[in-house]
Amino acid sequence: MNKRTFIKSGLLGIGVLLFSKRASALEYYPRPSDKKWAILYATWCGSARDAGVWISEGMDGIANVFDVRENPDLSQYDHIIVGGAIRSGVTSQLLQDYLTKNKDLLKNKIRGYFAVCGNMMQPVTPETTANLIVNHLANICGVTEVPSKVFLGRITFGLMEPDVRKQMESFKMKEYDNLKRPECMAFGEEILSTVQVQK
Ligand SMILES: Cc1cc2nc3c(=O)[nH]c(=O)nc-3n(C[C@H](O)[C@H](O)[C@H](O)COP(=O)(O)O)c2cc1C
């Protein structure tokens, strides 16, 4: 190989590396585990992402956390937790479509559900869980009887689409933050212990 070809192929290799790095999914802090865990979330303004990362933290970080917008390939994962932020009573259409499209793959792997909502800043009731989990996420996935949790989320005007922000402000809505990291972590611990007990 002459010098010019060597330099050319070197540059090509660096380009391929850079591109593949950019194309790969965002890695959080997965720690070694004999089982592969993934948390799939859908968010508009980030609370459901934070809930997902904190659920993983409650599992000592063994779960990798994916935004559904990455359209992740979850076929290599053994255990999957699914959750999303709520607008107008449901999670994002993208998440609903992903769950429908990947129903067969997810069916034997779903270990928990979560939803993040405002709930008019009122405590979560069994009815809230029924609406957002049982009749929504579990219904789409066709998997029931797994740990489920609804978290109260937050409103951050600066992260909203301008038209949505305008609408929310016109309702005299105030910013709030009710998402609690310890609650999310406790849910991660709960799911992990359920699976460990089964094995
Ligand atoms: C346009 C809009 C619609 C919403 N609709 C609901 C709703 O139907 N029920 C509810 O409990 N919370 C609702 N919320 C509150 C959100 O679920 C809450 O802010 C959540 O933390 C957002 O999650 P995210 O930050 O991951 O997008 C709504 C918020 C917005 C901005």
The ligand as an ORCA input file, in Angstrom:
! r2SCAN-3c Opt
* xyz 0 1
  C     -50.284     19.836     26.027
  C     -50.267     19.055     27.311
  C     -51.267     18.144     27.569
  C     -51.271     17.429     28.769
  N     -52.262     16.527     28.994
  C     -52.296     15.870     30.164
  C     -53.361     14.962     30.440
  O     -54.245     14.704     29.625
  N     -53.381     14.361     31.665
  C     -52.420     14.603     32.606
  O     -52.523     14.066     33.705
  N     -51.381     15.430     32.345
  C     -51.290     16.062     31.161
  N     -50.249     16.909     30.894
  C     -49.147     17.043     31.855
  C     -47.938     16.208     31.420
  O     -48.272     14.844     31.401
  C     -46.767     16.427     32.380
  O     -46.354     17.775     32.246
  C     -45.607     15.505     32.117
  O     -44.633     15.668     33.143
  C     -44.976     15.755     30.774
  O     -43.974     14.804     30.548
  P     -42.694     15.111     29.629
  O     -41.919     16.216     30.339
  O     -41.929     13.832     29.605
  O     -43.174     15.522     28.289
  C     -50.233     17.627     29.713
  C     -49.207     18.541     29.431
  C     -49.210     19.241     28.246
  C     -48.105     20.214     27.965
*
